[in-house]
Amino acid sequence: MTLSSPAGDAEAHPFTRRTFLATLAVAGLGLVKLPRLLRAMEAPRALAFRHLHTGERLAVEYFSAGEYVPQALQEVNHVLRDWRSNEVYPIDPSLLDLLAELRQVTGTQHPFDVICGYRCPATNAMLASHSEAVSPRSLHLKGKAIDIRLPDVPLARLRDAALGLVRGGVGYYPAAADNFVHVDTGRVRHW
């Protein structure tokens, strides 16, 4: 089947099954690229940390131009390392996104105070042997959990903000020596 342009056009443009399929293919390629283009339009994401045990500080833009910034992620991994063993482990970028959302929701103007980021197996086992509150299968072991607080946000409000995101686990420890909120990228739950 061939369709031609209306009479009076200087040149006829046949519309065949082949040209129809080619048009669909070109349109499909555009749709494949669309998510990448939309990601590239996303606003940059930045975080700031103050590790309470090491005294280290970091302010970093970890997401820019639609992509996670490898050098920034390495800096985050270093600051959130197991401070007891000095072991570095990759932190889940989704955890950083969760923290960025918490920062936005709370309106904080301060860095996150970090009590604990990554935990190596030996550290986790030692802590679990002293407290039933430490899971032997903690998500800290996988770089998917962090214990935090914010100097300008009451702890209960930080917990409520984390619960409101419905993005993973939320633990509330107001009576602990370091009084903190635990957030992770595991299944949605709270304690």
C-alpha positions, -999 to 999 in steps of 0.1 A, spaced: 0 0 0 14 34 -9 -2 67 0 8 98 -18 5 135 -9 -25 155 -20 -26 168 -55 -6 200 -61 24 190 -40 55 192 -60 68 159 -47 49 128 -35 59 112 -2 50 76 -2 39 63 32 47 26 33 48 0 61 86 4 60 85 42 65 59 37 92 82 12 111 112 34 106 92 64 121 83 42 151 119 31 156 131 67 156 103 77 180 112 47 202 149 58 204 137 91 216 116 74 243 146 54 254 167 86 258 139 104 276 146 90 311 182 100 307 173 135 296 149 138 325 175 127 350 200 152 336 174 179 343 172 169 380 185 194 405 220 187 420 219 170 454 243 179 482 249 167 518 270 178 547 283 155 575 300 160 608 312 126 622 310 128 660 337 101 666 364 112 641 357 149 640 357 148 602 335 171 582 324 168 546 301 190 525 297 175 490 275 176 459 271 139 453 246 140 424 250 164 394 238 165 358 217 135 363 244 112 377 261 103 409 295 119 412 321 91 417 347 112 435 320 126 458 308 91 466 343 80 475 346 110 499 313 100 515 324 64 518 355 76 536 337 98 561 311 72 568 336 43 572 338 21 603 356 45 626 367 17 649 385 -4 622 390 24 596 375 1 570 358 18 540 328 4 523 305 17 495 275 36 509 242 30 491 234 61 470 198 55 478 207 62 515 222 95 504 190 103 485 170 95 516 192 119 537 188 146 510 150 143 513 153 144 551 174 175 548 147 191 526 117 180 547 133 193 579 146 225 565 179 220 584 207 244 579 233 221 596 253 191 586 241 157 598 258 146 630 269 110 622 271 85 651 275 54 628 276 48 591 292 16 578 301 -11 603 325 -40 595 315 -75 606 339 -75 636 326 -42 649 290 -53 644 296 -86 662 313 -67 691 283 -43 694 258 -71 691 275 -90 719 269 -60 742 234 -50 731 203 -67 719 194 -36 700 222 -44 674 211 -69 648 236 -95 637 223 -88 602 224 -50 605 221 -30 573 251 -10 586 271 -40 573 260 -33 538 264 5 537 226 9 538 221 24 572 232 54 592 226 67 627 222 105 627 208 136 644 206 172 635 215 201 659 186 223 647 159 196 646 144 179 677 150 142 676 113 133 676 107 156 647 136 140 628 121 106 634 86 118 623 101 132 591 119 99 584 87 80 590 68 103 567 91 95 538 81 58 540 115 49 524 130 22 547 136 15 583 135 41 611 147 35 646 143 60 674 169 60 702 162 91 724 176 74 756 208 61 740 241 78 750 243 94 716 205 100 712 199 94 675 176 83 647 186 53 626 175 53 589 181 27 563 171 16 528 157 -17 538 120 -26 540 97 -1 555 94 -7 593 100 12 626 110 7 662 
